[in-house]
């Protein structure tokens, strides 16, 4: 495979987290600055070196705590002088900001681009009695939720929500519940198999001091948990949290001077060849993960057998199963049996999965936490949760409904 792709001229050289937790009651800009300064320092740079900036999803999108500060607000707070910036929009889900930064660096528009994602959803949820439709919840609209709202009286909604709300399908738990139910019907997926994603994540989270949930979780606990949207129970749903994650994406010729081993971007998956719909996709068992995964493998000579660690989107547990099949780690409909007893996806298994706890136990950082952990593993800096042997190739995915993206990272040995 040719190395002329602009993406291969970019590498992640710096990573940073803010404090992460439930209801921290800190401002989103405060958390963002903490994560960004950590990432810049981790890359061995200072603020004057940063000439690119990107974020997801952009200011004012989604319900309270979802979008974080916009790029102009952060640029002003850090007094950055930028050659390139991207304020966020829709695309291959949360990954789009990192992909955009890598493309900008690879094309020479910036040398060191700062990318961040901030959420304060836990604090925002605590500040309202309920996420009322048309109130401060879904009514705030935005591309991720479909738009809507009203100026008083009975709220009216456009987009896909106008078809979902009359049937009580008010959240992604309802919409992804349909995906899980279809997999039960078509492939015989069982709740015991589905549980392995949550149980594996919790085992890994016990070794992650920053994880939201670290208490032991057993199969009986999982099966006894209250149902949220059949067949998804409480432990199938990710944990809202407050926190910020940041990365520095640098030109490869500068990356080798970084203090830590750079994580070079080998390939990305951005394709969407089906309908961008939660309920009208041509195959409800795969959704957009199918196309994103396929397009990623089309751009590299590496394959699933080369992957040492997988950080797969688990906003809901079933999405990790969808990604396992889409990325070719097992055949269509075989992910249930692939994870059956949890040994294959354990840290010591053939495909270590979500080694920091994923979003189910680590916290819902909207895919950015998964990318952060991939870099930590490739650097060999994960401590007790480090996968055995040398970790050289990592795959990361995000999304899994009607929008999805994936990325293949390799440890740059110079």
Number of C-alpha atoms within 10 A of each C-alpha: 9 8 10 9 15 16 24 20 23 32 30 30 30 31 28 23 26 22 15 23 21 18 18 15 14 13 16 20 17 15 24 27 21 19 24 28 23 21 27 24 16 19 26 16 18 12 16 12 16 23 19 26 30 26 30 30 29 21 18 16 21 22 21 22 22 26 22 28 26 22 21 14 12 20 15 10 13 14 11 17 15 17 16 19 22 19 16 20 18 15 19 26 24 26 28 24 27 27 26 21 31 31 20 28 27 23 16 15 18 25 26 35 30 28 28 30 31 30 27 29 24 22 21 21 19 12 12 12 7 11 16 12 17 21 16 18 19 24 22 20 22 15 12 16 20 17 21 21 19 13 8 9 7 8 13 16 19 12 13 15 19 14 12 16 13 9 8 9 15 17 15 16 21 17 16 27 22 20 24 27 21 16 21 18 11 11 15 14 20 17 17 16 19 25 26 24 29 27 24 28 28 30 22 25 28 21 18 21 12 18 23 24 22 19 10 11 16 14 13 10 11 20 15 10 13 11 13 15 21 13 20 25 21 17 24 29 22 22 25 28 26 30 32 28 30 31 32 30 36 31 26 24 12 14 27 17 14 16 14 20 23 29 28 27 24 25 24 28 25 25 21 20 12 16 15 14 15 20 18 12 17 13 14 20 27 23 31 32 33 25 22 29 25 18 18 22 20 14 16 15 11 16 14 17 10 12 20 23 27 26 29 28 33 32 27 27 27 31 25 27 27 28 32 27 22 23 23 16 17 18 12 14 20 18 23 26 15 19 22 18 15 18 16 15 23 23 23 15 15 14 21 22 28 32 29 33 33 33 34 30 30 31 27 28 27 25 26 28 26 28 28 21 24 28 27 20 25 25 19 20 13 18 11 10 20 23 22 12 9 13 19 19 24 26 25 26 31 30 27 28 22 21 26 28 31 33 24 25 25 22 23 20 10 10
